[in-house]
């Protein structure tokens, strides 16, 4: 494929283990315009689909299509852009969950960066292999395009030592075992959207299948709930969140669980799924809650966990001017938002019946609001800036 000359067209790729989101943006110094976006879903499964929307006068597009691998998904995106006569990208930006201790800033991807990403796989074995596969296929399908890695950890890279340092021996910390924090691109997108309305003390609750709470002072991350990996912090869909380390020691000693079994337990069989025994999807838990006490308990524990982290971040900031809910649950589940805010009136957080939830593009006068997570737009902005600088 060759670039068709729009030097502001940036393709953002956001990979999951069985999905690949994409967005094509026209980026400038002061404006980012979405041209088209979509997603390949259920990659490697019999019910794989590809869908997209955007473009002047175009109808939403959806098809069931065999997608055996991330390679097929990348190729389908390239064909879709070409068939739709969209400008082919001047650069491709990739969301990378974790860059390990040596990759803390968004950067151009070269062979050295790829080697460092491979070394970082132990820090995020669920996420980095899929991202590496997409990067490799993207370099092949878009050979004339610079490729940029945008790290979810970058936004938190300048947290103070008191927040970044884990209470373990210094020799281990020197190997990169520290608090990295995640959902950084989402938090950045919230800061970007607030712009001149950005408060001095902001808390972002990114609530989805993965969930985190971040304290932001004057636009800078100062603490966040996730730690070395995206498993820590609040309760999540299938992840434990914070857990007494003694539980893991007990399971190793008494149940003979090895590292693989422990990883499966804390990442895939716990959280909302483990508590409820029903599902990890909050929508299904709401449906089951009226007749299933474990489903009710899972919802209550999730909100309780998020509320505790918000309160902790209020202490970190010495107060709070605004709490923003974002992510799939944060943006769409009013019940969870209201339950989370219960008990926070002491901090000036509005009572649920008084909250005027403001969704999408506007921010109300309340100190609690809802804004969309715009990770892909943030990837496009970073990619445009980095590739522009590289051509100087």
C-alpha positions in Angstrom: 0.0 0.0 0.0 1.1 3.6 -0.6 0.2 6.8 1.1 -2.1 9.0 -0.9 -0.8 12.2 0.2 -2.9 13.4 3.2 -0.1 14.1 5.7 -2.7 14.7 8.5 -4.5 11.3 8.1 -3.6 9.1 11.1 -4.7 5.6 11.6 -5.1 4.5 15.3 -5.1 0.8 16.1 -6.3 -0.4 19.5 -5.8 -4.1 19.9 -7.3 -6.6 22.3 -6.8 -10.3 22.6 -9.7 -11.1 20.2 -10.6 -7.6 18.9 -9.1 -4.7 17.0 -10.5 -1.3 17.1 -9.5 1.3 14.5 -10.1 5.0 13.8 -8.9 7.1 10.9 -8.5 10.8 11.9 -7.5 14.0 10.2 -5.3 15.7 12.8 -4.1 19.3 13.0 -2.6 21.6 15.6 -6.0 22.5 17.1 -8.5 20.0 15.8 -8.9 16.2 15.4 -11.6 15.0 13.0 -12.8 11.4 12.8 -13.1 10.2 9.3 -14.1 6.6 10.0 -13.9 4.1 12.9 -14.8 0.5 13.5 -13.8 -2.8 15.0 -13.0 -6.3 14.1 -14.6 -8.6 16.8 -14.3 -12.2 17.8 -11.0 -12.7 15.9 -10.2 -16.3 15.7 -13.7 -17.4 16.4 -16.5 -18.7 14.2 -18.7 -15.6 14.7 -16.1 -13.0 13.8 -17.5 -9.7 12.5 -16.2 -6.4 11.0 -18.1 -3.2 11.2 -17.4 0.5 10.6 -19.1 3.8 10.6 -18.3 7.4 9.4 -17.6 9.2 6.2 -19.9 11.8 4.6 -23.1 10.2 3.4 -22.0 6.7 4.2 -24.1 4.1 5.9 -22.9 2.0 8.8 -21.1 -1.1 7.5 -21.2 -4.5 9.0 -20.3 -8.0 7.9 -19.7 -11.5 9.2 -16.3 -12.5 7.9 -13.7 -15.1 8.7 -10.9 -13.4 10.7 -8.5 -16.1 11.7 -5.9 -13.8 13.2 -5.0 -10.2 13.9 -3.2 -10.2 10.5 -6.6 -10.8 8.8 -8.1 -7.9 10.8 -5.3 -5.5 9.8 -5.6 -6.5 6.2 -9.4 -6.0 6.3 -9.0 -2.5 7.7 -6.6 -1.6 4.9 -8.9 -2.9 2.2 -11.8 -1.1 3.8 -9.9 2.2 3.7 -8.8 1.6 0.1 -12.3 0.5 -1.1 -13.9 3.5 0.6 -11.4 5.9 -1.0 -10.4 7.2 2.4 -7.0 8.8 2.5 -4.4 6.2 3.4 -2.6 7.1 6.6 0.6 9.1 6.8 1.3 7.2 10.1 -0.2 4.5 12.2 -0.5 4.7 16.0 -0.8 1.7 18.3 -2.2 1.5 21.8 0.3 -0.5 23.9 -0.8 -1.3 27.4 2.7 -1.6 28.9 6.2 -0.8 27.7 8.0 -2.1 30.7 10.6 -0.1 32.6 12.5 1.2 29.5 9.6 2.4 27.3 7.8 5.1 29.3 7.2 7.6 26.6 5.3 7.4 23.3 7.8 6.8 20.5 8.4 5.8 16.9 8.6 2.1 16.5 11.9 0.6 15.2 13.6 -2.8 15.6 15.1 -1.7 18.9 11.7 -0.7 20.3 10.2 -4.0 19.1 13.0 -5.8 21.0 12.2 -3.8 24.2 8.5 -4.6 23.8 9.3 -8.3 23.6 11.3 -8.0 26.8 8.3 -6.3 28.5 5.9 -9.2 27.8 6.3 -10.5 31.4 4.8 -7.2 32.7 1.6 -7.6 30.6 1.4 -11.1 29.1 -2.3 -10.7 28.3 -1.8 -7.6 26.3 1.6 -7.1 24.7 1.7 -10.2 22.5 -1.5 -9.1 20.7 -0.1 -5.5 20.3 3.2 -6.9 18.9 1.3 -9.0 16.4 -0.8 -6.0 15.2 2.4 -3.8 14.9 4.1 -6.5 12.9 1.2 -6.9 10.5 0.7 -3.2 10.3 4.3 -2.6 9.3 3.8 -5.1 6.5 0.4 -3.7 5.2 1.4 -0.1 5.6 5.2 -0.2 4.7 5.6 3.5 3.9 4.0 4.6 7.2 5.8 5.5 10.4 4.5 3.3 13.2 4.1 4.9 16.7 3.7 3.2 20.0 1.4 5.0 22.5 1.7 3.6 26.0 -1.1 3.5 28.6 1.6 4.0 31.2 3.0 7.2 29.8 0.5 9.5 31.5 1.6 8.2 34.9 5.4 8.2 34.2 6.0 11.3 36.3 4.0 10.3 39.4 5.9 11.2 42.6 8.0 8.6 44.2 5.6 8.2 47.1 3.0 6.9 44.7 5.2 5.0 42.2 7.3 3.1 44.8 6.1 -0.3 45.9 7.0 -1.4 49.5 9.5 -4.2 48.4 13.3 -4.4 48.5 15.2 -1.8 46.5 16.9 -4.5 44.4 13.5 -5.6 43.0 12.3 -2.1 42.4 15.5 -1.4 40.4 14.3 -4.2 38.0 11.2 -2.2 37.2 8.8 -3.6 39.8 7.0 -0.3 40.5 3.6 1.2 40.1 3.1 2.1 36.4 -0.6 2.8 36.2 -2.9 2.3 33.2 -5.8 3.8 31.3 -3.4 6.7 30.7 -4.7 7.4 27.2 -8.2 7.6 28.5 -7.2 9.9 31.3 -5.4 12.1 28.8 -8.5 12.3 26.6 -10.5 13.5 29.6 -7.9 16.2 30.3 -8.0 17.2 26.6 -11.8 17.4 26.5 -12.0 19.6 29.7 -9.4 22.0 28.2 -9.9 25.4 29.8 -12.5 23.9 32.2 -9.9 21.6 33.7 -10.0 21.8 37.5 -7.0 21.8 39.7 -8.1 18.6 41.5 -9.6 16.0 39.2 -10.4 12.4 39.7 -11.1 10.1 36.7 -13.0 6.9 37.3 -12.5 4.7 34.2 -15.0 1.9 34.7 -15.3 -0.9 32.2 -14.2 -4.6 32.1 -10.9 -3.1 33.3 -11.3 -0.3 35.8 -9.1 2.3 37.5 -9.3 5.5 39.5 -6.7 8.3 38.9 -5.9 11.5 40.8 -4.9 14.3 38.5 -3.5 17.6 39.8 -3.3 20.5 37.3 -3.4 18.0 34.4 -0.7 15.7 35.8 -1.3 12.2 37.2 -0.2 12.0 40.9 -1.6 8.6 41.8 -3.7 5.8 40.4 -5.2 2.6 41.6 -3.5 0.1 39.2 0.0 -0.9 39.9 2.7 -3.0 38.3 0.0 -4.6 36.1 -3.6 -3.9 35.1 -4.8 -6.5 37.7 -4.5 -4.3 40.8 -6.8 -1.6 42.2 -10.6 -1.8 42.1 -12.6 -4.9 41.4 -13.0 -5.5 37.7 -15.0 -7.8 35.3 -12.8 -10.9 35.8 -9.8 -9.4 37.7 -9.5 -9.3 41.5 -8.2 -5.8 41.9 -6.2 -5.4 45.1 -5.8 -8.6 47.0 -4.0 -9.6 50.2 -0.7 -11.1 49.0 -1.2 -13.7 51.7 -4.0 -15.2 49.7 -1.6 -16.0 46.9 0.9 -17.4 49.3 -1.8 -19.6 50.8 -2.9 -20.8 47.4 0.7 -21.7 46.4 1.4 -23.5 49.7 -1.9 -25.2 50.4 -3.5 -25.7 46.9 -0.2 -26.2 44.9 -1.2 -23.5 42.4 1.7 -22.5 40.0 2.2 -19.1 38.3 0.0 -20.0 35.4 -2.9 -21.1 37.6 -2.6 -18.0 39.8 -2.6 -15.8 36.7 -5.7 -17.5 35.4 -7.4 -17.1 38.8 -6.6 -13.4 39.4 -7.1 -12.3 35.8 -9.9 -14.5 34.3 -11.9 -16.1 37.1 -12.3 -13.5 39.8 -13.8 -10.0 40.0 -17.5 -9.6 39.1 -17.5 -13.1 37.6 -15.9 -14.7 40.6 -18.2 -13.0 43.1 -21.4 -13.5 41.2 -20.8 -16.9 39.6 -23.1 -15.4 36.9 -21.2 -13.2 34.5 -18.5 -10.5 34.3 -20.8 -8.1 32.3 -22.5 -5.5 34.5 -25.6 -5.4 32.3 -26.2 -9.1 32.8 -25.6 -8.7 36.6 -28.3 -6.0 36.7 -30.7 -8.4 35.0 -29.9 -11.1 37.5 -29.7 -9.0 40.7 -33.4 -9.1 41.5 -33.3 -12.9 42.0 -29.7 -13.6 42.7 -28.0 -12.3 45.8 -24.5 -13.1 44.6 -25.2 -10.9 41.5 -26.4 -8.1 43.8 -23.3 -8.5 46.0 -21.0 -8.3 43.0 -22.6 -5.0 42.0 -22.4 -3.6 45.5 -18.8 -4.7 46.0 -17.8 -3.1 42.6 -19.3 0.3 43.6 -17.9 0.0 47.1 -14.4 -0.7 45.7 -14.6 2.3 43.4 -16.0 4.6 46.1 -13.1 3.6 48.4 -10.5 4.5 45.7 -12.2 7.8 45.0 -12.1 8.6 48.7 -8.4 7.7 48.7 -7.7 9.9 45.8 -9.5 12.8 47.5 -7.0 12.4 50.3 -4.1 12.4 47.9 -5.4 15.6 46.3 -6.4 17.3 49.5 -10.0 17.6 48.2 -11.6 17.3 44.8 -13.1 19.8 42.3 -14.5 17.3 39.9 -15.1 13.5 39.4 -15.4 12.3 35.9 -16.9 8.9 35.1 -15.8 7.3 31.8 -15.4 3.9 30.2 -18.2 1.5 29.2 -19.7 1.2 32.6 -18.8 4.7 33.7 -20.5 6.3 30.7 -23.6 4.2 30.5 -24.6 2.8 33.9 -26.4 5.4 35.9 -27.1 2.9 38.7 -23.4 2.2 39.2 -22.6 5.9 39.2 -25.2 6.7 41.8 -24.3 3.8 44.0 -20.7 4.8 43.8 -21.4 8.3 44.9 -23.4 7.3 47.9 -21.5 8.1 51.0 -19.3 10.7 49.4 -21.3 13.8 50.4 -18.7 14.6 53.1 -16.4 15.4 50.2 -18.9 17.6 48.4 -19.9 15.0 45.9 -23.5 15.5 45.0 -26.2 13.0 46.1 -27.5 10.7 43.4 -30.9 12.2 43.2 -29.4 15.7 42.8 -26.9 14.8 40.1 -27.4 16.1 36.6 -25.5 13.5 34.6 -24.0 15.2 31.6 -23.1 12.7 28.8 -20.7 13.1 25.9 -19.5 16.5 24.9 -20.7 18.9 27.6 -19.8 19.4 31.2 -22.4 20.6 33.7 -21.9 22.8 36.7 -21.9 19.8 39.0 -18.8 18.4 40.4 -19.6 15.0 38.9 -19.9 14.4 35.2 -19.7 11.9 32.4 -17.3 12.1 29.5 -16.5 9.6 26.8 -13.1 7.9 26.8 -11.5 8.9 23.5 -8.3 6.8 23.6 -8.1 6.4 19.8 -8.3 10.2 19.2 -5.5 10.6 21.8 -3.4 8.0 19.9 -4.0 9.9 16.7 -2.9 13.2 18.3 0.3 11.7 19.7 1.1 9.9 16.5 0.6 13.0 14.4 2.9 15.0 16.7 5.6 12.3 16.8 5.7 11.6 13.0 5.6 15.3 12.2 8.6 15.8 14.5 10.5 12.9 12.9 10.2 14.5 9.4 11.8 17.8 10.5 
